[in-house]
């Protein structure tokens, strides 16, 4: 059975994005099986602490691409503890990210959910904007690099 058009798009998008990402930082370099992400709107990599993940997200139906740090272990208290550690260092993180980036950063405790996340919408373009992929991917990688640099040590300390 062949791939659906959406699977083909995701596979090609993630393959190209990973090539760009791996040139900039080692965070996602361990991902080898891109085919397993061909049906997913996100690409995840562990942050070095159980339950914390850096994620690239791009959607099909609504045009949007974002980067995020998600806390989603099976334990709500652990997720909230990690999130709260970063929230407590919010000014430091936002200062390191710079005003333009920090203004668009969303702190989402998701009080009615087990998980929490810190998210930034990169651009209002989605998977179907194939002619814009290069620009979308470059912006996603740049924003992920900044988020990772500003939060990685605090994530490790939050466990």
C-alpha positions, -999 to +999 in steps of 0.1 A: +000+000+000+014+034-009+018+065+011-010+091+013-002+125+000-001+138+036+023+111+046+045+120+016+044+157+026+053+150+063+081+126+053+097+151+030+092+180+053+107+163+083+136+149+063+145+183+050+140+200+084+162+174+102+190+181+077+188+218+085+184+212+123+214+188+125+236+214+108+227+239+136+226+218+168+229+183+180+195+181+197+176+161+170+207+143+155+197+110+170+165+107+149+171+082+121+137+067+114+120+096+097+093+072+083+079+068+117+070+105+117+054+105+083+019+104+098+026+130+126+023+167+128+052+168+153+088+157+156+099+151+192+133+147+209+138+141+246+153+170+266+175+148+288+149+144+315+120+119+316+089+136+303+105+167+288+106+170+250+115+196+225+091+195+196+088+208+161+051+211+151+035+218+117-001+214+108-020+205+077-055+219+082-047+252+098-016+269+086+007+271+115+042+260+125+056+262+160+084+250+183+078+240+219+091+225+250+066+200+264+064+184+298+044+152+294+055+124+317+027+103+331+028+122+363+010+156+365+029+167+396+062+160+379+052+179+348+040+209+367+072+209+388+093+211+357+071+237+341+071+258+373+109+257+376+111+273+341+083+297+349+102+308+379+131+316+356+109+332+330+126+366+330+160+350+326+148+328+297+130+357+280+160+379+284+182+354+267+157+348+239+154+385+232+124+408+231+110+398+197+111+361+205+099+364+241+069+386+231+056+356+211+064+329+237+034+312+252+036+298+287+009+272+289+005+255+323-026+237+309-041+234+343-068+210+332-043+186+316-015+163+328+010+181+305+023+217+303+043+235+276+062+265+265+054+272+229+062+297+201+043+300+169+070+304+142+049+313+112+013+311+100+022+287+072+016+250+072+025+217+056+006+225+025+027+256+018+053+234+001+067+264-019+075+280+015+091+250+032+127+263+030+117+295+048+095+277+073+121+252+081+149+278+085+127+298+109+117+267+129+153+256+133+164+291+143+136+294+169+142+259+182+179+266+186+171+297+206+145+279+228+169+250+234+198+272+243+178+293+267+161+264+285+183+232+283+202+237+316+171+247+335+153+216+322+180+193+334+180+211+368+142+209+371+140+171+374 
